[in-house]
Each structure stands twice: as structure tokens, then as C-alpha cells.
Amino acid sequence: MSELRPRRAWWILILIGLLSLAAAAFLAFSPGFRLAPPTPFGETMQVELSAGTHAIYVTPSDRWGDIDCTGTIADGGDVQLRPDMTMQGLLVPEAWDAQGSFVTATAGNTALTCDGPVEGGRFTVGPIQSIFDIAGAAAVGVLAVVLLILGVILRVVRRRPRA
């Protein structure tokens, strides 16, 4: 059985570091790409949602407390919007601020409306992005940077001529 030589391990560390960096970016930014098409304030959005927890995002949210979102979920009940203190806004591909989250027990068509005194305001619905998701992405990102630095150090050490 061949033994992995430390002088050849640098490329493995760099490869794992790059994959970890890609995973961190996916964890941090993918929720922003899974949003329903935005709807202007005052209009009703009809969207097909799966069972589970969903988030409402608004832009801009200059007067967050004055924005009101209501709706009807698939089973006929009203949307019970709750402010979630761990919920974070989305930055990519557009900046969206978290307005609150709600739970649907069954999959189906959901009607949502948001309104408020914000000029040109829009809203959308999508997956929750919590502070814990951001912390997980940051931890994977730190791991990626450490692996990349170790890989580069091993590569530089390998280039030094031996006396």
C-alpha cells in the first residue's frame, strides 16, 4: 500500500479548500436565488408553496414596522406572520430584508399581500435564511481558507531545495 507523501498532499488540501469555499458560497447565497418573482406592494401574489416554513422578504424596508403582510395559505387558514429574530436578509442577487416567517401545514396555493408607506416597495417569499445558516457558511468558509493556506505553505516548502 502506497503511503501519501506530505510533499504531494498540497494539491489535495487546495482542492478540498476550493470545494469548501464553493460550499460556503452556496450555503450563504443560494436562498436568494430561490425566491418567488417579486410583487409590488398592494398587489396579491399567488404562489405554490410546499409544506413547511417560509419567509417573506421586502425591499426597501425603510419603515419596517409599518409594512403589513397578510395572506391565505393552502388549507384555507390565514398567514400567521411571525417576526423571527434569527432571520437574516438576503444579499444576492438583490438585497431583500426579512419581514417575517410563517408555516404551512400542507402544500398548495398561497395568496400573499404586503402593503406599507414605502415608495416602490416590493415583496417576495422564499426559504428562511437564519443567523445559524450564516454562521454555518462562515465556519465552512474559515475551514476553506485554512485548508488553502496550508496547501500553499506545503507547496512553497516543497519548492525549497534541500541541502
CORQUI-V564134 format. One line per field, one symbol per residue. psi: psi as a letter, one per 40 degrees, with the letter a starting at -180 (. if undefined). Layout:
# CORQUI-V564134
psi=???
This chain:
# CORQUI-V564134
psi=hihhhdeeedddddddddddddddddddeddeefiihihiieihhhihiiiahiihiihifdgdeehhhiihideeiihghhhheehiiidheihhihdiiihhdiiahhhihiiifhhfiiiiiaihhidddddddddddddddddddddddddddddhii.
